[in-house]
Amino acid sequence: IDKGHKHPQFREDLKKLYSLAGEKMIPVTFVFSDTEICQEVFLEDVSNILSSGEVPVLFSNDEMNAIRGNMEKPAKAAGVSFNP
């Protein structure tokens, strides 16, 4: 993240992070320091991640449906109840 990073770019980066960790099951570490706070709204997103594990309205309905479609088969194979 550089000083020119804007909130929409930050949210796209978060989407990539969630995709790596959730859909592709790749272990990731999210490191965010005070020097990377380009806009205060970044803190709200990070606070949501820390408190609930999600960022409200990060994904559109179409994106969520695609994610659910990608996760249904692996969830069932792992014996996890899948209720979209």
Backbone as numpy.savetxt, mean C-alpha at the origin, in Angstrom:
# Nx Ny Nz CAx CAy CAz Cx Cy Cz
12.86 9.32 -2.11 12.00 10.49 -2.11 12.90 11.72 -2.11
12.60 12.64 -3.00 13.35 13.89 -3.02 12.41 15.04 -2.72
12.94 16.21 -2.61 12.13 17.38 -2.23 11.04 17.71 -3.24
11.19 17.25 -4.47 10.17 17.51 -5.48 9.05 16.48 -5.49
9.15 15.50 -4.61 8.13 14.44 -4.55 6.80 15.02 -4.09
5.76 14.75 -4.82 4.42 15.24 -4.50 3.57 14.10 -3.95
2.45 14.45 -3.35 1.59 13.46 -2.71 1.11 12.36 -3.67
0.67 12.69 -4.89 0.25 11.61 -5.80 1.38 10.60 -6.09
2.61 11.10 -6.22 3.75 10.20 -6.43 3.98 9.33 -5.20
3.85 9.91 -4.03 4.03 9.18 -2.78 3.00 8.06 -2.69
1.76 8.35 -3.04 0.71 7.34 -2.98 0.95 6.23 -4.00
1.48 6.57 -5.16 1.83 5.54 -6.15 2.94 4.65 -5.60
3.90 5.25 -4.90 4.96 4.46 -4.27 4.39 3.52 -3.22
3.41 3.99 -2.46 2.76 3.14 -1.45 2.02 1.98 -2.12
1.39 2.24 -3.25 0.72 1.17 -3.98 1.71 0.09 -4.38
2.87 0.50 -4.86 3.91 -0.46 -5.25 4.36 -1.26 -4.03
4.52 -0.59 -2.91 4.92 -1.26 -1.67 3.89 -2.31 -1.27
2.62 -1.94 -1.26 1.56 -2.88 -0.91 1.49 -4.04 -1.90
1.72 -3.76 -3.18 1.71 -4.81 -4.19 2.84 -5.81 -3.97
4.03 -5.31 -3.69 5.15 -6.20 -3.42 4.88 -7.08 -2.20
4.43 -6.47 -1.13 4.22 -7.19 0.12 2.99 -8.09 0.07
1.89 -7.60 -0.50 0.64 -8.33 -0.46 0.43 -9.29 -1.61
0.54 -8.81 -2.82 0.27 -9.66 -3.98 1.44 -10.56 -4.33
2.64 -10.03 -4.28 3.81 -10.81 -4.68 4.50 -11.50 -3.51
4.03 -11.20 -2.31 4.52 -11.81 -1.08 6.04 -11.68 -0.92
6.55 -10.51 -1.28 7.97 -10.22 -1.13 8.13 -9.42 0.16
8.96 -9.90 1.09 9.16 -9.13 2.33 9.75 -7.74 2.01
9.18 -6.73 2.59 9.66 -5.36 2.38 9.78 -4.64 3.72
10.62 -3.65 3.73 10.76 -2.77 4.88 10.52 -1.35 4.40
9.67 -0.65 5.09 9.35 0.73 4.74 10.09 1.63 5.72
11.04 2.38 5.21 11.82 3.30 6.03 11.50 4.71 5.58
11.07 5.53 6.54 10.65 6.89 6.22 11.18 7.80 7.32
12.06 8.69 6.98 12.64 9.58 8.00 12.05 10.98 7.89
12.30 11.78 8.90 11.75 13.13 8.93 12.26 13.99 7.77
13.40 13.68 7.22 13.93 14.46 6.10 13.17 14.19 4.81
12.36 13.13 4.80 11.61 12.77 3.60 10.17 13.31 3.62
9.86 14.10 4.61 8.53 14.68 4.70 8.51 15.92 3.81
8.08 15.73 2.58 8.02 16.85 1.62 6.73 17.62 1.78
5.69 16.91 2.18 4.38 17.53 2.39 3.78 16.90 3.65
3.09 17.69 4.44 2.53 17.20 5.69 1.55 16.06 5.48
0.91 16.01 4.33 -0.07 14.97 4.06 0.60 13.58 4.02
1.92 13.54 3.77 2.66 12.28 3.83 2.52 11.67 5.22
2.57 12.51 6.25 2.48 12.04 7.63 1.13 11.40 7.91
0.09 11.93 7.33 -1.24 11.36 7.52 -1.29 9.94 6.96
-0.71 9.75 5.78 -0.68 8.41 5.18 0.15 7.46 6.03
1.31 7.89 6.49 2.16 7.04 7.32 1.46 6.73 8.64
0.79 7.69 9.21 0.04 7.47 10.45 -1.05 6.41 10.24
-1.74 6.47 9.11 -2.75 5.46 8.81 -2.13 4.07 8.67
-0.99 3.99 8.05 -0.30 2.70 7.91 0.04 2.15 9.29
0.56 3.00 10.14 0.97 2.56 11.48 -0.22 2.18 12.36
-1.33 2.89 12.22 -2.47 2.64 13.10 -3.39 1.53 12.60
-3.58 1.43 11.29 -4.54 0.44 10.79 -3.97 -0.50 9.72
-2.80 -0.18 9.20 -2.22 -1.01 8.15 -2.69 -0.67 6.75
-3.51 0.35 6.64 -4.00 0.72 5.32 -4.09 2.23 5.17
-4.13 2.66 3.92 -4.29 4.07 3.60 -5.65 4.21 2.93
-6.58 4.96 3.54 -7.92 5.09 2.95 -7.87 5.63 1.53
-8.68 5.03 0.69 -8.86 5.43 -0.71 -7.54 5.44 -1.48
-6.65 4.52 -1.13 -5.38 4.42 -1.86 -5.62 3.81 -3.23
-6.47 2.79 -3.28 -6.76 2.09 -4.53 -8.17 2.42 -5.00
-8.33 2.56 -6.31 -9.66 2.76 -6.88 -10.42 1.44 -6.81
-11.72 1.48 -7.05 -12.53 0.26 -7.03 -12.03 -0.75 -8.06
-11.66 -0.28 -9.24 -11.15 -1.17 -10.28 -9.85 -1.83 -9.85
-8.97 -1.04 -9.22 -7.70 -1.60 -8.73 -7.95 -2.64 -7.64
-8.89 -2.35 -6.74 -9.21 -3.30 -5.67 -9.79 -4.59 -6.24
-10.63 -4.49 -7.23 -11.19 -5.70 -7.86 -10.10 -6.53 -8.51
-9.14 -5.89 -9.16 -8.02 -6.61 -9.77 -7.18 -7.29 -8.70
-6.93 -6.61 -7.60 -6.15 -7.19 -6.51 -6.88 -8.40 -5.93
-8.18 -8.25 -5.69 -8.98 -9.38 -5.18 -8.90 -10.57 -6.13
-9.00 -10.29 -7.43 -8.90 -11.36 -8.42 -7.56 -12.06 -8.37
-6.49 -11.29 -8.17 -5.15 -11.87 -8.09 -4.94 -12.68 -6.81
-5.65 -12.32 -5.77 -5.43 -12.95 -4.46 -6.35 -14.13 -4.18
-7.42 -14.27 -4.93 -8.42 -15.30 -4.62 -7.82 -16.71 -4.68
-7.14 -17.03 -5.75 -6.58 -18.38 -5.91 -5.52 -18.69 -4.85
-4.53 -17.79 -4.63 -3.53 -18.08 -3.58 -4.16 -18.18 -2.19
-5.18 -17.37 -1.93 -5.84 -17.42 -0.61 -6.52 -18.77 -0.41
-7.24 -19.22 -1.41 -7.92 -20.51 -1.31 -6.92 -21.65 -1.18
-5.82 -21.57 -1.95 -4.79 -22.61 -1.89 -4.14 -22.68 -0.50
-4.08 -21.54 0.17 -3.49 -21.50 1.52 -4.52 -21.81 2.59
-5.76 -22.07 2.19 -6.81 -22.39 3.15 -7.35 -21.18 3.88
-7.15 -20.02 3.30 -7.63 -18.78 3.92 -9.02 -18.48 3.37
-9.95 -18.19 4.27 -11.30 -17.81 3.85 -11.22 -16.55 3.00
-11.82 -16.59 1.84 -11.75 -15.46 0.92 -13.14 -14.91 0.70
-13.40 -13.76 1.28 -14.69 -13.09 1.12 -14.47 -11.66 0.66
-14.54 -11.44 -0.67 -14.29 -10.07 -1.16 -15.28 -9.05 -0.68
